[in-house]
């Protein structure tokens, strides 16, 4: 029924409909959403922080920092892909009126990590080139391709098909999509920056390493690390479900609610 959607075709999409859907997804299934982000993203980062605490950098402190950061970034990048796919799946399941359990979303996230990486890589390259040219083309591409990542998980369109699907869904609603994206990115950036600044202020590690001295990284209190992990969990979960909620709202607007269309994904 049309009343089951957050908007009708005459009204289009809005910040309230997208953000509201995102909060509904998290509230209705905290284990598959917040639990996924904590287990796959926040907990590994917390463990990396605990393992790295007290590490002594020898005569080449910058090299040790770069190697550690590079390996950690690679692992976190892979886990981010898994978490993203899992959260997309949880959001799509919510749209169909059911809860996806933790094992299910993690399985989907793991199996869709490689296609997600391909879409993310092409998205980044395309938007970067467009931004370097005149900036505006980069913004236009970012808006046009804004739901390519959810599309490849939710509809298994294929890498190139995901961009085409996103282009079709956003057509006719790109100004609202731009506004929703901009607001979400600003909120995400401010929240992430607050967590980062609090972390740096709490240990002073970067200043010590920059001095070139042989140092041991000071310990950030465990309680502060746990608080940081909790905030990161909420922020990542919200931001990812906002992107997928935008995809769902656009699909309802273009195609109408059709719960049976995705039945094969959960078979």
VOPAGU-2260 file (C-alpha; in pm, 1 decimal, decimal comma):
REM VOPAGU-2260
SITE   aa  ch    i         X         Y         Z
SITE  UNK   A    0       0,0       0,0       0,0
SITE  UNK   A    1     111,4     354,5     -70,0
SITE  UNK   A    2      60,1     445,3     295,0
SITE  UNK   A    3     344,6     213,3     388,4
SITE  UNK   A    4     597,8     440,2     220,2
SITE  UNK   A    5     740,9     751,0     376,4
SITE  UNK   A    6     624,7     962,4      81,5
SITE  UNK   A    7     418,7     938,8    -230,6
SITE  UNK   A    8     520,6     999,4    -590,3
SITE  UNK   A    9     380,2    1349,0    -584,9
SITE  UNK   A   10     585,6    1464,4    -287,3
SITE  UNK   A   11     921,5    1308,6    -371,9
SITE  UNK   A   12    1185,9    1252,7    -108,3
SITE  UNK   A   13    1285,8    1455,6     195,8
SITE  UNK   A   14    1542,7    1468,7     472,1
SITE  UNK   A   15    1277,9    1361,4     721,1
SITE  UNK   A   16    1175,4    1053,9     524,0
SITE  UNK   A   17    1533,0     935,6     469,9
SITE  UNK   A   18    1664,7    1011,4     817,7
SITE  UNK   A   19    1347,1     877,4     975,7
SITE  UNK   A   20    1379,1     549,3     790,3
SITE  UNK   A   21    1741,4     519,7     898,7
SITE  UNK   A   22    1651,3     564,6    1266,3
SITE  UNK   A   23    1366,8     314,5    1230,1
SITE  UNK   A   24    1604,3      53,0    1088,3
SITE  UNK   A   25    1849,3      92,9    1376,8
SITE  UNK   A   26    1577,9     101,7    1643,6
SITE  UNK   A   27    1396,9    -204,8    1510,7
SITE  UNK   A   28    1707,5    -420,6    1470,5
SITE  UNK   A   29    1996,1    -294,2    1686,8
SITE  UNK   A   30    2177,4    -629,7    1684,8
SITE  UNK   A   31    2212,0    -651,5    1306,1
SITE  UNK   A   32    2294,9    -280,5    1271,4
SITE  UNK   A   33    2480,1    -148,9    1575,3
SITE  UNK   A   34    2605,9    -500,2    1652,9
SITE  UNK   A   35    2754,9    -535,2    1306,2
SITE  UNK   A   36    2931,0    -199,4    1319,9
SITE  UNK   A   37    3071,7    -274,5    1662,9
SITE  UNK   A   38    3194,5    -625,2    1583,6
SITE  UNK   A   39    3332,0    -554,2    1237,0
SITE  UNK   A   40    3458,5    -196,5    1273,8
SITE  UNK   A   41    3471,2     -52,8    1624,2
SITE  UNK   A   42    3603,4    -362,5    1803,3
SITE  UNK   A   43    3896,7    -423,2    1562,5
SITE  UNK   A   44    3991,4     -55,1    1587,2
SITE  UNK   A   45    3974,8     -77,3    1964,5
SITE  UNK   A   46    4196,1    -387,4    1962,1
SITE  UNK   A   47    4445,4    -220,7    1727,5
SITE  UNK   A   48    4461,7      69,5    1969,1
SITE  UNK   A   49    4521,7    -156,4    2268,4
SITE  UNK   A   50    4785,0    -362,4    2086,0
SITE  UNK   A   51    4961,0     -51,6    1965,0
SITE  UNK   A   52    4967,6     104,2    2311,8
SITE  UNK   A   53    5317,6     128,2    2450,3
SITE  UNK   A   54    5483,8      32,4    2119,6
SITE  UNK   A   55    5832,9     177,4    2095,9
SITE  UNK   A   56    5939,9     329,9    1767,8
SITE  UNK   A   57    6310,0     286,4    1701,4
SITE  UNK   A   58    6539,6     521,0    1511,7
SITE  UNK   A   59    6287,8     548,4    1226,5
SITE  UNK   A   60    5966,4     635,5    1411,6
SITE  UNK   A   61    5791,9     766,9    1102,3
SITE  UNK   A   62    5857,0     447,5     906,8
SITE  UNK   A   63    5718,5     236,9    1190,1
SITE  UNK   A   64    5413,0     459,9    1209,2
SITE  UNK   A   65    5351,5     443,0     834,1
SITE  UNK   A   66    5386,3      64,4     817,1
SITE  UNK   A   67    5154,0      14,8    1112,1
SITE  UNK   A   68    4903,1     262,7     974,2
SITE  UNK   A   69    4918,1     104,0     629,5
SITE  UNK   A   70    4852,6    -249,7     750,8
SITE  UNK   A   71    4584,8    -134,5     988,5
SITE  UNK   A   72    4420,9      72,7     715,3
SITE  UNK   A   73    4412,8    -227,0     480,3
SITE  UNK   A   74    4241,4    -446,2     737,8
SITE  UNK   A   75    3997,5    -171,4     835,2
SITE  UNK   A   76    3919,3    -108,2     468,8
SITE  UNK   A   77    3821,6    -470,9     409,8
SITE  UNK   A   78    3614,1    -476,6     727,1
SITE  UNK   A   79    3443,1    -154,2     622,6
SITE  UNK   A   80    3329,6    -319,1     299,4
SITE  UNK   A   81    3187,8    -614,5     492,8
SITE  UNK   A   82    3011,4    -385,3     740,1
SITE  UNK   A   83    2868,7    -171,3     459,5
SITE  UNK   A   84    2722,4    -469,0     277,3
SITE  UNK   A   85    2580,8    -607,1     600,7
SITE  UNK   A   86    2412,5    -278,6     693,4
SITE  UNK   A   87    2265,4    -240,5     345,7
SITE  UNK   A   88    2117,4    -588,3     376,1
SITE  UNK   A   89    1972,3    -512,2     719,5
SITE  UNK   A   90    1808,5    -196,0     583,1
SITE  UNK   A   91    1660,7    -377,3     283,0
SITE  UNK   A   92    1526,1    -650,8     510,8
SITE  UNK   A   93    1358,9    -385,4     724,3
SITE  UNK   A   94    1193,5    -243,3     414,5
SITE  UNK   A   95    1042,7    -587,2     354,1
SITE  UNK   A   96     904,6    -592,0     706,1
SITE  UNK   A   97    1139,7    -842,1     865,6
SITE  UNK   A   98    1453,0    -856,4    1078,1
SITE  UNK   A   99    1772,2   -1003,3     938,2
SITE  UNK   A  100    1982,2   -1174,5    1203,7
SITE  UNK   A  101    2349,1   -1098,2    1266,1
SITE  UNK   A  102    2481,7   -1409,8    1092,1
SITE  UNK   A  103    2274,4   -1337,8     782,8
SITE  UNK   A  104    2388,9    -978,3     741,2
SITE  UNK   A  105    2753,3   -1069,1     799,5
SITE  UNK   A  106    2730,9   -1344,6     538,8
SITE  UNK   A  107    2587,5   -1104,4     282,4
SITE  UNK   A  108    2845,0    -840,8     374,5
SITE  UNK   A  109    3130,9   -1085,8     322,3
SITE  UNK   A  110    2999,6   -1214,5     -11,2
SITE  UNK   A  111    2935,9    -863,9    -147,2
SITE  UNK   A  112    3264,0    -708,9     -30,5
SITE  UNK   A  113    3445,6    -753,0    -363,7
SITE  UNK   A  114    3168,8    -601,7    -582,3
SITE  UNK   A  115    3135,6    -321,2    -328,9
SITE  UNK   A  116    3507,3    -252,0    -357,7
SITE  UNK   A  117    3484,8    -236,2    -737,8
SITE  UNK   A  118    3193,2       8,4    -725,3
SITE  UNK   A  119    3360,1     219,6    -456,4
SITE  UNK   A  120    3686,8     232,5    -652,3
SITE  UNK   A  121    3518,8     339,0    -977,7
SITE  UNK   A  122    3301,6     587,7    -787,4
SITE  UNK   A  123    3607,8     743,1    -623,5
SITE  UNK   A  124    3804,2     763,2    -949,4
SITE  UNK   A  125    3514,1     913,6   -1144,1
SITE  UNK   A  126    3421,0    1170,8    -880,7
SITE  UNK   A  127    3787,3    1263,7    -825,0
SITE  UNK   A  128    3845,9    1325,6   -1195,4
SITE  UNK   A  129    3525,8    1527,7   -1219,4
SITE  UNK   A  130    3626,8    1733,1    -916,9
SITE  UNK   A  131    3974,2    1803,8   -1056,1
SITE  UNK   A  132    3826,2    1930,9   -1383,0
SITE  UNK   A  133    3583,3    2195,9   -1260,4
SITE  UNK   A  134    3457,3    2064,6    -922,1
SITE  UNK   A  135    3093,3    2085,0   -1032,1
SITE  UNK   A  136    3114,5    1772,0   -1252,9
SITE  UNK   A  137    3249,0    1582,1    -952,2
SITE  UNK   A  138    2952,5    1689,2    -740,1
SITE  UNK   A  139    2711,9    1597,6   -1019,3
SITE  UNK   A  140    2863,3    1251,2   -1052,5
SITE  UNK   A  141    2859,0    1200,0    -675,0
SITE  UNK   A  142    2488,0    1280,7    -666,0
SITE  UNK   A  143    2406,4    1076,1    -976,4
SITE  UNK   A  144    2594,3     772,1    -841,2
SITE  UNK   A  145    2498,5     825,6    -476,4
SITE  UNK   A  146    2305,5     498,2    -440,1
SITE  UNK   A  147    2529,8     275,1    -652,2
SITE  UNK   A  148    2673,3     103,7    -343,0
SITE  UNK   A  149    2333,6       1,6    -199,0
SITE  UNK   A  150    2217,5    -100,0    -547,0
SITE  UNK   A  151    2489,5    -359,2    -597,9
SITE  UNK   A  152    2408,8    -522,6    -264,2
SITE  UNK   A  153    2030,0    -495,1    -273,2
SITE  UNK   A  154    1967,5    -579,0    -638,2
SITE  UNK   A  155    2293,0    -748,0    -744,5
SITE  UNK   A  156    2300,2    -537,1   -1057,4
SITE  UNK   A  157    2664,6    -596,6   -1141,7
SITE  UNK   A  158    2930,9    -328,7   -1111,1
SITE  UNK   A  159    2837,0    -122,0   -1415,4
SITE  UNK   A  160    2468,4    -190,6   -1367,1
SITE  UNK   A  161    2487,7     -35,1   -1020,7
SITE  UNK   A  162    2589,5     300,4   -1169,2
SITE  UNK   A  163    2311,6     282,2   -1427,1
SITE  UNK   A  164    2055,9     193,6   -1160,8
SITE  UNK   A  165    2169,1     483,2    -941,9
SITE  UNK   A  166    2154,6     723,7   -1233,9
SITE  UNK   A  167    1798,1     614,2   -1313,5
SITE  UNK   A  168    1679,7     633,9    -951,8
SITE  UNK   A  169    1820,7     980,7    -885,1
SITE  UNK   A  170    1694,0    1133,3   -1209,6
SITE  UNK   A  171    1434,8    1398,0   -1129,2
SITE  UNK   A  172    1533,2    1418,3    -761,4
SITE  UNK   A  173    1897,9    1520,5    -769,5
SITE  UNK   A  174    1860,7    1849,2    -583,4
SITE  UNK   A  175    1689,3    1679,7    -286,1
SITE  UNK   A  176    1947,5    1399,3    -304,8
SITE  UNK   A  177    2227,3    1658,4    -300,0
SITE  UNK   A  178    2080,1    1828,5       6,1
SITE  UNK   A  179    2034,0    1500,6     194,4
SITE  UNK   A  180    2386,1    1385,2     106,4
SITE  UNK   A  181    2540,5    1716,5     206,3
SITE  UNK   A  182    2364,7    1723,9     542,8
SITE  UNK   A  183    2456,5    1360,6     615,3
SITE  UNK   A  184    2821,7    1417,7     523,3
SITE  UNK   A  185    2842,2    1730,3     739,9
SITE  UNK   A  186    2695,3    1549,7    1041,0
SITE  UNK   A  187    2921,1    1247,3     985,0
SITE  UNK   A  188    3231,8    1463,9     943,0
SITE  UNK   A  189    3164,1    1670,1    1253,8
SITE  UNK   A  190    3097,7    1360,3    1465,2
SITE  UNK   A  191    3407,2    1180,8    1333,9
SITE  UNK   A  192    3624,6    1488,6    1379,8
SITE  UNK   A  193    3505,7    1526,4    1738,0
SITE  UNK   A  194    3603,2    1166,6    1813,3
SITE  UNK   A  195    3941,1    1210,9    1642,2
SITE  UNK   A  196    4026,7    1534,7    1821,3
SITE  UNK   A  197    3929,9    1385,0    2156,9
SITE  UNK   A  198    4156,7    1087,4    2088,6
SITE  UNK   A  199    4455,6    1298,3    1986,4
SITE  UNK   A  200    4410,5    1535,0    2278,6
SITE  UNK   A  201    4393,9    1236,9    2511,9
SITE  UNK   A  202    4731,3    1084,2    2427,0
SITE  UNK   A  203    4952,6    1335,5    2245,5
SITE  UNK   A  204    5114,8    1055,8    2042,3
SITE  UNK   A  205    5141,0    1240,5    1712,8
SITE  UNK   A  206    5325,4    1534,6    1862,4
SITE  UNK   A  207    5577,6    1298,7    2022,7
SITE  UNK   A  208    5635,5    1102,6    1702,0
SITE  UNK   A  209    5672,2    1420,6    1496,8
SITE  UNK   A  210    5958,6    1524,9    1721,8
SITE  UNK   A  211    6158,4    1223,4    1600,4
SITE  UNK   A  212    6224,1    1098,4    1950,7
SITE  UNK   A  213    6222,3     735,6    2064,2
SITE  UNK   A  214    5886,6     728,2    2236,7
SITE  UNK   A  215    5628,3     494,4    2377,3
SITE  UNK   A  216    5275,3     586,0    2288,2
SITE  UNK   A  217    5090,1     699,6    2600,7
SITE  UNK   A  218    4791,2     497,9    2701,7
SITE  UNK   A  219    4451,5     642,7    2631,7
SITE  UNK   A  220    4228,4     544,2    2924,8
SITE  UNK   A  221    4032,0     229,5    2850,7
SITE  UNK   A  222    3705,9     401,7    2936,3
SITE  UNK   A  223    3782,0     673,9    2681,7
SITE  UNK   A  224    3862,6     410,9    2417,4
SITE  UNK   A  225    3536,8     229,6    2486,6
SITE  UNK   A  226    3345,0     557,8    2459,2
SITE  UNK   A  227    3522,2     633,5    2132,7
SITE  UNK   A  228    3430,7     287,5    1998,3
SITE  UNK   A  229    3066,6     335,8    2099,8
SITE  UNK   A  230    3042,2     673,6    1927,5
SITE  UNK   A  231    3212,6     537,5    1614,0
SITE  UNK   A  232    2967,1     247,5    1607,6
SITE  UNK   A  233    2663,7     475,6    1617,1
SITE  UNK   A  234    2802,9     723,1    1362,7
SITE  UNK   A  235    2905,5     458,7    1109,7
SITE  UNK   A  236    2576,9     270,9    1144,6
SITE  UNK   A  237    2368,9     582,3    1101,6
SITE  UNK   A  238    2563,3     712,6     802,9
SITE  UNK   A  239    2549,9     380,5     616,3
SITE  UNK   A  240    2180,6     325,3     683,3
SITE  UNK   A  241    2108,4     680,8     564,8
SITE  UNK   A  242    2266,1     598,6     228,9
SITE  UNK   A  243    2062,7     280,2     196,7
SITE  UNK   A  244    1746,6     453,0     317,9
SITE  UNK   A  245    1794,4     707,9      41,5
SITE  UNK   A  246    1815,5     418,9    -206,1
SITE  UNK   A  247    1495,4     264,4     -68,1
SITE  UNK   A  248    1307,3     595,7     -74,7
SITE  UNK   A  249    1414,4     661,9    -432,8
SITE  UNK   A  250    1313,6     312,7    -538,7
SITE  UNK   A  251     969,2     350,5    -383,6
SITE  UNK   A  252     933,6     685,4    -556,1
SITE  UNK   A  253    1032,3     547,6    -895,9
SITE  UNK   A  254     900,3     191,8    -885,5
SITE  UNK   A  255     650,8     186,5    -599,9
SITE  UNK   A  256     674,9     -51,7    -301,2
SITE  UNK   A  257     728,3    -405,8    -425,6
SITE  UNK   A  258     835,2    -636,8    -144,6
SITE  UNK   A  259     832,8    -943,8    -365,3
SITE  UNK   A  260    1092,1    -800,4    -602,7
SITE  UNK   A  261    1376,5    -885,2    -364,0
SITE  UNK   A  262    1257,8   -1227,9    -251,8
SITE  UNK   A  263    1538,9   -1403,5    -436,3
SITE  UNK   A  264    1801,4   -1218,3    -234,4
SITE  UNK   A  265    1683,4   -1380,4      89,6
SITE  UNK   A  266    1625,2   -1726,8     -57,3
